[in-house]
């Protein structure tokens, strides 16, 4: 099949295959899945139309794939990279509207230096951000087709992809804000197009079940985001946006460096395209709108906006570089840029792989079953009932839930918003194990998750120590605090 493709497109497909293989296998070094992925497995298993933080799609997919492949962790790393490769391919398809084959291929390949596609997704596995890295390019691709060709199929696919994107993560709304601004300025006639409303209706119908769930449970996920928006002091209104801007620049700096370096060695003149047409504004508005909104949020709230929230919106970086700093790529320049991207992939892979091999962190090498065995022994010394519930710091509790043979039910810290998935009467009857790195946090969680524990009850967390070993056999001791919430007589 590859024989029928152009040489440049073959290079792209091979590159995407290698990328998927490399960043899937890196996860085999870990003993436990990333916390976001463990959350997804648990949430997906609840078969709910929502969860404490996000739309439900990531949880559903994580749970389904994990169980489909006999609970092998590696399956979820492959799932993550499959989504990423899909997003990169649609970025290429979009680039073909702007450039010849070489520029279009390179506008995707240079993104290897954007470490959300490698290090970050390799470390954090499959989560809602990965879904965004796939769906946002798809939405952008079909939006461009609708604005320029307007075929019914394109409108239908725009509605479907937009609805799916919202079911992945709410931040998809920021891309829609950019799309609305561009259409308002350059294509107002679209708001009189019946297919526009068909597309909106399709997206709305896909999202509607989750919207009904949000209304029913008082928009619980937004409490999570609200908890993140806390102002420390007045200087935070300056530090927070500056920190966010710096991290966004750091993310794409490698892409810009590779592009300019290979452009220089290809003896291409450095010239800037100052004649911005509606295509140029398309790229700028769709990319910069989310960036500006997040920066404004950080400025007004003084809160440290998580950099990852903005990272997923830089998929057009390669296209922007080719559009605004044009480069007539020679055959030699094409080859050198591809080689450079492979070198970047190799450097990040070796560095990250070495870090995972050497590190002695509970985030990647937590001995979940051994820890659970210890706590179950201590529990049975005091109580006759099984240890059924576990909660507290999710880095400690979720591995016990997913990897422990008894699979205790996770209490899920929902930022004091209440746990609507929990049988509170059964919790009261069964008791629970609460874990955290800090003793005061153990008490906070106990009183939040088990409000029937009276204020007069003194909660004294106990210390527990465990050891973990890296891939080379070197050990490190950690400690945590725990408290057994006793079963209550009903």
Number of C-alpha atoms within 10 A of each C-alpha: 5 11 7 8 11 12 12 17 17 16 18 22 16 12 19 22 14 14 21 22 15 18 23 23 15 20 26 15 16 20 17 21 27 24 22 18 25 26 26 26 24 21 24 22 15 15 13 14 19 26 27 22 18 23 24 23 23 26 30 21 18 26 23 16 18 19 15 11 12 9 15 12 21 20 20 25 26 21 19 28 27 20 19 25 20 18 24 26 20 21 25 27 17 21 25 17 14 15 16 12 17 20 24 24 28 25 27 25 25 24 26 24 25 22 21 24 24 24 21 14 22 24 21 19 27 30 26 24 23 26 24 25 25 26 25 25 26 25 26 24 21 24 23 19 18 21 16 10 12 17 12 15 14 20 25 21 20 27 27 21 25 30 24 22 28 25 27 24 21 16 19 22 14 21 21 19 16 20 20 16 17 19 17 13 10 14 14 13 10 16 13 9 11 11 20 18 15 16 23 17 17 20 23 17 15 19 20 15 13 20 18 13 16 18 10 10 12 11 16 23 20 15 17 18 14 10 11 13 17 14 16 12 10 10 10 20 20 15 16 24 24 16 17 23 19 12 17 19 12 13 20 20 15 18 23 18 13 20 23 17 13 21 23 14 12 19 13 16 12 11 10 13 11 9 8 12 8 13 14 17 14 19 18 17 20 23 21 16 19 25 21 16 14 21 21 15 18 26 20 15 19 22 21 23 22 16 16 15 15 23 22 21 24 23 24 22 21 25 27 18 17 22 21 15 17 17 23 16 20 14 11 11 20 20 15 16 22 20 13 20 21 19 14 19 21 13 12 17 18 13 13 18 20 13 11 21 17 15 19 23 15 20 17 22 21 23 20 22 17 14 18 23 15 12 17 17 11 13 18 12 9 10 15 10 12 14 24 18 20 26 26 27 19 20 20 23 26 30 25 26 26 22 18 17 12 16 17 22 20 25 25 23 18 19 18 14 15 15 18 12 13 14 9 15 10 14 20 19 14 20 21 27 24 26 29 24 18 15 18 14 18 26 22 14 21 23 16 18 25 17 12 12 17 9 9 6 7 9 18 14 20 13 15 15 10 15 16 18 18 19 16 10 11 11 13 14 12 14 13 18 21 24 20 22 19 17 17 14 7 7
